[in-house]
Structures are given as structure tokens and as C-alpha cells.
Amino acid sequence: MEPSTWWWVLTGCVIVAELLTGTIYLLLVAAGMAAGAIAAHLGLSLPLQICAAAAVGVLCVLVFKRIRRRQPELPTTANPDINLDIGETLHVPEWNADSTARIPYRGSQWTVVLRSGSLPAPGLYRVIEVQGNRLVVDKA
């Protein structure tokens, strides 16, 4: 069997492992192995194939870490990846004097609180945070 075939088989195995575990780093390693396969297709020797795979894999991990570091860390109460209510829109028909409202949402009554600095007015609002059983909203 050709060396490039072995690289592609290993790449496929690592992608399957990534799908089973859900870690992004295995996908980056698979990109490195694909680079090794391409190096094999170009006719490079085995040590150069391994170097190409390692270089691309490490470069992908470093770029990913740099991109990840630039993203701000959200608290769990405002992270849409953790709380699926973040970003949902809801209609508030009227507000109480203390800038709260009680509305039906997802089958139960919820207390809605305005984000500080917003003026209470009937209309559509977007959920920006969930604090216990309170939805913090901002004008949609």
C-alpha cells in the first residue's frame, strides 16, 4: 500500500475519534495528518512527511489557541452556548412600576427584568441573560 494511503487512513481514524469525543484538537491533528498525506503524494521521504504533518498540526493548534484567547469569556448566565434561552425574543405587554413584568414563557410564568439603562415600554424584547428564574431582557 502507498504511504499516502496510510496517511489518509490515519486521518480518517482521527476524524472518527474526534466525532466520538467532541474535542476540536483531534480535528487539528487530522489536518496535520492530511498534510502528511499530501507530502506523500508529492513524493517526499517519510521523515519529511512526518515533519510536514507535525508542523501543520502544531501550527493549527497554535492558531486555534490564539483565536480562542481573543474571544471574551462570558459568564454562564449570559453564554448562548450553555443557555439556549439567550437570544430568544418575547413579547412584554406591560411593565410594573419597578421595571419588571410577569409573562408566560415556555409553559410557565417568568419574571422579566429590564437591562439597566433601558426604558420599560410594551413590545418585543430579546433575552440577554438568565439569572435563576428571571429573564434579563433588552429591546429587540
Backbone as JSON, one array per atom type, in Angstrom:
{
  "sequence": "MEPSTWWWVLTGCVIVAELLTGTIYLLLVAAGMAAGAIAAHLGLSLPLQICAAAAVGVLCVLVFKRIRRRQPELPTTANPDINLDIGETLHVPEWNADSTARIPYRGSQWTVVLRSGSLPAPGLYRVIEVQGNRLVVDKA",
  "N": [[0.84, -1.18, 0.0], [0.45, 2.26, -0.69], [2.3, 4.96, 0.87], [0.84, 7.34, 1.14], [-1.77, 6.44, 1.28], [-1.84, 5.2, 3.78], [-1.53, 7.46, 5.39], [-3.96, 8.8, 4.8], [-5.79, 6.94, 5.77], [-5.12, 6.96, 8.52], [-5.76, 9.63, 9.01], [-8.55, 9.57, 8.63], [-9.24, 7.83, 10.75], [-8.54, 9.39, 12.97], [-10.33, 11.5, 12.64], [-12.76, 10.16, 13.02], [-12.38, 9.47, 15.71], [-12.41, 12.04, 16.76], [-15.06, 12.77, 16.26], [-16.34, 11.03, 17.97], [-15.43, 11.84, 20.49], [-15.62, 14.62, 20.59], [-13.72, 16.63, 20.79], [-11.95, 19.43, 19.67], [-9.28, 19.47, 19.14], [-8.37, 17.03, 18.12], [-9.31, 17.18, 15.56], [-7.67, 19.14, 14.55], [-5.24, 17.82, 14.65], [-5.82, 15.9, 12.77], [-5.82, 17.48, 10.5], [-3.12, 17.99, 10.31], [-2.23, 15.37, 9.75], [-3.39, 15.04, 7.27], [-1.83, 16.83, 5.86], [0.54, 15.39, 5.94], [-0.21, 13.29, 4.26], [-0.53, 14.66, 1.86], [2.09, 15.46, 1.49], [3.19, 12.96, 1.05], [1.97, 12.33, -1.37], [3.29, 14.15, -2.94], [5.7, 12.98, -3.15], [7.67, 13.13, -1.21], [10.14, 12.11, 1.24], [9.72, 9.74, 4.0], [10.58, 10.84, 6.57], [10.31, 13.61, 5.97], [7.6, 13.72, 5.42], [6.53, 13.17, 7.95], [7.53, 15.38, 9.32], [6.15, 17.43, 7.97], [3.5, 16.79, 8.66], [3.63, 17.11, 11.45], [4.38, 19.81, 11.68], [2.22, 21.21, 10.46], [0.11, 20.32, 12.09], [0.88, 21.3, 14.67], [0.99, 24.04, 14.07], [-1.72, 24.53, 13.43], [-2.93, 24.04, 15.95], [-1.71, 26.08, 17.49], [-2.66, 28.41, 16.18], [-5.4, 28.07, 16.6], [-5.52, 28.22, 19.44], [-4.7, 30.87, 19.77], [-6.76, 32.31, 18.51], [-8.89, 31.52, 20.14], [-8.15, 32.65, 22.57], [-8.58, 35.33, 22.14], [-11.32, 35.67, 22.21], [-13.89, 36.91, 24.3], [-14.54, 35.78, 27.61], [-17.6, 34.61, 28.55], [-19.97, 34.87, 31.23], [-21.73, 32.05, 32.61], [-24.43, 32.59, 32.84], [-25.01, 34.28, 30.76], [-24.15, 33.06, 28.46], [-24.73, 31.92, 25.29], [-24.1, 29.4, 24.32], [-24.38, 27.67, 26.41], [-26.82, 28.26, 27.67], [-29.81, 28.01, 26.21], [-31.87, 29.84, 26.04], [-30.89, 32.38, 25.72], [-30.91, 35.08, 23.54], [-33.41, 34.54, 22.53], [-36.59, 35.87, 21.53], [-39.23, 37.7, 23.06], [-42.56, 38.76, 23.89], [-43.52, 41.53, 25.73], [-46.27, 42.65, 27.28], [-46.94, 44.62, 29.2], [-45.35, 46.65, 31.73], [-44.36, 46.58, 35.17], [-44.22, 49.0, 37.88], [-41.7, 48.8, 39.0], [-39.99, 48.16, 36.93], [-40.2, 45.48, 36.14], [-41.76, 42.49, 34.88], [-44.33, 40.0, 34.55], [-44.56, 37.24, 32.6], [-45.9, 34.68, 30.42], [-43.78, 32.08, 29.49], [-42.35, 29.52, 27.73], [-44.17, 27.66, 28.84], [-44.55, 28.34, 31.55], [-44.81, 30.85, 34.17], [-42.69, 33.61, 34.06], [-40.42, 35.92, 35.54], [-39.59, 38.98, 34.21], [-36.89, 41.11, 33.71], [-35.69, 44.32, 33.08], [-32.75, 45.27, 31.3], [-30.25, 47.26, 32.79], [-30.53, 50.74, 32.33], [-32.31, 50.68, 30.24], [-35.51, 51.64, 28.97], [-38.78, 50.98, 30.17], [-41.19, 49.73, 28.04], [-44.04, 48.55, 26.29], [-43.7, 45.74, 24.1], [-41.51, 43.92, 21.81], [-38.84, 41.99, 23.11], [-35.45, 40.93, 23.64], [-33.87, 38.15, 25.08], [-31.11, 38.47, 27.15], [-29.77, 37.47, 29.27], [-29.99, 34.95, 31.8], [-30.97, 34.78, 35.02], [-31.25, 32.75, 37.47], [-34.6, 32.33, 38.0], [-35.31, 34.49, 36.51], [-35.58, 36.49, 33.66], [-33.38, 38.49, 31.98], [-33.75, 41.19, 29.92], [-33.46, 42.99, 26.79], [-34.29, 45.65, 24.57], [-35.6, 44.49, 21.51]],
  "CA": [[0.0, 0.0, 0.0], [1.2, 3.51, -0.78], [2.35, 5.71, 2.13], [-0.25, 8.33, 1.22], [-2.98, 5.73, 1.7], [-1.75, 5.05, 5.23], [-1.81, 8.77, 5.97], [-5.39, 9.08, 4.69], [-6.5, 6.04, 6.71], [-4.91, 7.52, 9.85], [-6.55, 10.86, 9.09], [-9.94, 9.16, 8.83], [-9.39, 7.28, 12.11], [-8.5, 10.5, 13.93], [-11.6, 12.24, 12.49], [-13.77, 9.36, 13.71], [-12.15, 9.64, 17.15], [-12.87, 13.39, 17.11], [-16.51, 12.74, 16.28], [-16.77, 10.29, 19.16], [-15.08, 12.54, 21.73], [-16.06, 16.01, 20.51], [-12.65, 17.59, 21.04], [-11.52, 20.09, 18.43], [-7.84, 19.27, 18.94], [-8.15, 15.88, 17.24], [-9.55, 17.65, 14.2], [-6.46, 19.86, 14.14], [-4.24, 16.77, 14.4], [-6.19, 15.29, 11.49], [-5.35, 18.39, 9.45], [-1.69, 17.7, 10.18], [-2.06, 14.09, 9.06], [-3.71, 15.28, 5.85], [-0.63, 17.43, 5.29], [1.47, 14.28, 5.71], [-0.67, 12.57, 3.07], [-0.21, 15.48, 0.69], [3.55, 15.35, 1.32], [3.45, 11.64, 0.44], [1.57, 12.44, -2.78], [4.32, 14.92, -3.63], [6.89, 12.13, -3.29], [8.68, 13.42, -0.18], [10.53, 10.95, 2.05], [8.93, 9.55, 5.21], [10.87, 11.85, 7.59], [9.72, 14.89, 5.58], [6.15, 13.59, 5.59], [6.27, 13.3, 9.39], [7.78, 16.78, 9.67], [5.04, 18.23, 7.44], [2.33, 16.52, 9.5], [3.84, 17.72, 12.77], [4.39, 21.28, 11.55], [0.86, 21.69, 10.2], [-0.68, 20.04, 13.29], [1.25, 22.26, 15.73], [0.56, 25.36, 13.62], [-3.18, 24.6, 13.59], [-3.23, 24.16, 17.38], [-1.31, 27.41, 17.95], [-3.6, 29.39, 15.63], [-6.67, 27.88, 17.3], [-5.38, 28.77, 20.79], [-4.63, 32.33, 19.68], [-8.12, 32.78, 18.22], [-9.71, 31.25, 21.32], [-7.75, 33.58, 23.63], [-9.12, 36.66, 21.82], [-12.75, 35.73, 22.48], [-14.15, 37.19, 25.72], [-15.17, 34.71, 28.39], [-18.91, 35.0, 29.03], [-20.47, 34.1, 32.36], [-22.69, 31.03, 32.19], [-25.79, 33.13, 32.77], [-25.17, 35.02, 29.51], [-23.49, 32.32, 27.38], [-25.74, 31.22, 24.48], [-23.71, 28.01, 24.09], [-24.8, 26.9, 27.57], [-28.21, 28.54, 27.96], [-30.45, 28.19, 24.9], [-32.83, 30.94, 26.07], [-30.21, 33.61, 25.34], [-31.17, 35.43, 22.15], [-34.82, 34.35, 22.19], [-37.4, 37.07, 21.64], [-40.52, 37.52, 23.72], [-43.39, 39.96, 23.9], [-43.9, 42.01, 27.06], [-47.4, 43.54, 27.04], [-46.91, 45.77, 30.12], [-44.31, 46.62, 32.75], [-44.7, 47.07, 36.5], [-43.53, 50.25, 38.24], [-40.3, 48.52, 39.34], [-39.35, 47.71, 35.69], [-40.29, 44.03, 35.99], [-43.02, 42.02, 34.31], [-44.56, 38.56, 34.63], [-45.1, 36.8, 31.31], [-45.78, 33.24, 30.17], [-42.67, 31.75, 28.6], [-42.05, 28.08, 27.75], [-45.09, 26.89, 29.65], [-44.67, 28.78, 32.94], [-44.68, 32.29, 34.37], [-41.33, 34.07, 34.31], [-40.22, 37.33, 35.84], [-38.73, 39.62, 33.22], [-36.24, 42.29, 34.25], [-35.02, 45.12, 32.05], [-31.32, 45.57, 31.44], [-30.11, 48.61, 33.34], [-30.41, 51.78, 31.32], [-33.38, 50.57, 29.26], [-36.79, 52.2, 29.38], [-39.85, 49.99, 30.03], [-42.25, 50.02, 27.08], [-44.55, 47.3, 25.73], [-43.14, 45.38, 22.8], [-40.64, 42.74, 21.71], [-37.57, 42.08, 23.81], [-34.54, 39.79, 23.43], [-33.26, 37.67, 26.32], [-29.66, 38.61, 27.11], [-29.19, 36.75, 30.41], [-30.94, 34.24, 32.66], [-30.49, 34.78, 36.4], [-32.21, 31.93, 38.21], [-35.88, 32.28, 37.31], [-35.53, 35.83, 35.96], [-35.03, 36.73, 32.33], [-32.92, 39.85, 31.77], [-34.04, 41.45, 28.5], [-33.12, 44.27, 26.17], [-35.18, 45.91, 23.44], [-35.22, 43.73, 20.31]],
  "C": [[0.89, 1.24, 0.0], [1.22, 4.22, 0.58], [1.24, 6.74, 2.27], [-1.56, 7.68, 1.67], [-2.99, 5.54, 3.21], [-2.05, 6.37, 5.93], [-3.3, 9.08, 5.93], [-6.21, 8.2, 5.63], [-6.34, 6.56, 8.14], [-5.71, 8.81, 10.05], [-8.02, 10.54, 9.35], [-10.18, 8.62, 10.23], [-9.4, 8.39, 13.16], [-9.79, 11.33, 13.83], [-12.73, 11.47, 13.17], [-13.62, 9.5, 15.22], [-12.61, 11.02, 17.61], [-14.38, 13.43, 17.18], [-17.04, 12.03, 17.52], [-16.5, 11.06, 20.45], [-15.52, 13.99, 21.74], [-14.97, 17.03, 20.81], [-12.13, 18.14, 19.72], [-10.05, 19.79, 18.12], [-7.55, 18.06, 18.05], [-8.41, 16.26, 15.78], [-8.34, 18.4, 13.67], [-5.32, 18.88, 13.87], [-4.53, 16.09, 13.07], [-5.77, 16.18, 10.32], [-3.85, 18.19, 9.22], [-1.44, 16.4, 9.45], [-2.41, 14.21, 7.58], [-2.53, 15.95, 5.15], [0.44, 16.37, 5.04], [1.09, 13.49, 4.48], [-0.34, 13.35, 1.8], [1.3, 15.45, 0.41], [3.91, 14.01, 0.68], [3.07, 11.65, -1.04], [2.61, 13.21, -3.59], [5.63, 14.15, -3.77], [7.98, 12.42, -2.28], [8.98, 12.16, 0.64], [9.7, 10.9, 3.32], [9.29, 10.55, 6.31], [10.29, 13.23, 7.25], [8.19, 14.87, 5.69], [5.77, 13.8, 7.06], [6.48, 14.75, 9.84], [6.64, 17.68, 9.18], [3.79, 18.04, 8.29], [2.46, 17.19, 10.85], [3.77, 19.24, 12.69], [2.99, 21.83, 11.35], [-0.02, 21.46, 11.43], [-0.4, 21.04, 14.4], [0.81, 23.66, 15.34], [-0.95, 25.54, 13.78], [-3.56, 24.78, 15.06], [-2.87, 25.55, 17.89], [-2.26, 28.5, 17.44], [-4.94, 29.29, 16.35], [-6.61, 28.48, 18.71], [-5.35, 30.3, 20.77], [-6.01, 32.93, 19.41], [-9.0, 32.63, 19.45], [-9.41, 32.24, 22.44], [-8.35, 34.96, 23.4], [-10.6, 36.78, 22.15], [-12.99, 35.98, 23.96], [-14.87, 36.02, 26.38], [-16.49, 35.22, 28.94], [-19.27, 34.23, 30.29], [-21.54, 33.12, 31.89], [-24.1, 31.56, 32.07], [-26.06, 33.87, 31.47], [-24.56, 34.31, 28.31], [-24.53, 31.55, 26.56], [-25.37, 29.78, 24.15], [-24.18, 27.11, 25.23], [-26.3, 27.05, 27.81], [-28.92, 28.88, 26.65], [-31.5, 29.28, 24.88], [-32.2, 32.27, 25.64], [-30.44, 33.86, 23.86], [-32.61, 35.23, 21.73], [-35.57, 35.67, 22.35], [-38.72, 36.72, 22.31], [-41.25, 38.85, 23.75], [-43.78, 40.29, 25.34], [-45.03, 43.01, 26.86], [-47.41, 44.77, 27.95], [-45.85, 45.54, 31.19], [-44.87, 47.11, 34.07], [-43.89, 48.34, 36.79], [-42.05, 50.02, 38.55], [-39.51, 47.95, 38.16], [-39.23, 46.19, 35.61], [-41.63, 43.7, 35.36], [-43.11, 40.52, 34.53], [-45.21, 38.15, 33.32], [-45.02, 35.28, 31.22], [-44.67, 33.0, 29.15], [-42.34, 30.29, 28.79], [-42.9, 27.33, 28.78], [-45.21, 27.29, 31.11], [-44.51, 30.29, 33.01], [-43.24, 32.63, 34.73], [-41.35, 35.54, 34.7], [-39.21, 37.88, 34.84], [-38.2, 40.91, 33.82], [-35.56, 43.01, 33.1], [-33.54, 45.26, 32.34], [-31.2, 47.02, 31.94], [-29.86, 49.62, 32.22], [-31.49, 51.73, 30.26], [-34.67, 51.13, 29.84], [-37.89, 51.15, 29.18], [-40.94, 50.49, 29.08], [-42.75, 48.69, 26.54], [-43.91, 47.01, 24.37], [-42.29, 44.12, 22.86], [-39.31, 43.01, 22.38], [-36.77, 40.8, 23.55], [-33.9, 39.44, 24.76], [-31.75, 37.78, 26.19], [-28.98, 37.85, 28.25], [-30.31, 36.07, 31.17], [-30.31, 34.17, 34.05], [-31.51, 34.03, 37.25], [-33.49, 31.79, 37.43], [-36.27, 33.65, 36.76], [-34.84, 35.95, 34.61], [-34.64, 38.2, 32.24], [-33.03, 40.12, 30.28], [-33.58, 42.82, 28.09], [-34.04, 44.43, 24.96], [-34.69, 45.2, 22.19], [-35.1, 44.62, 19.1]]
}
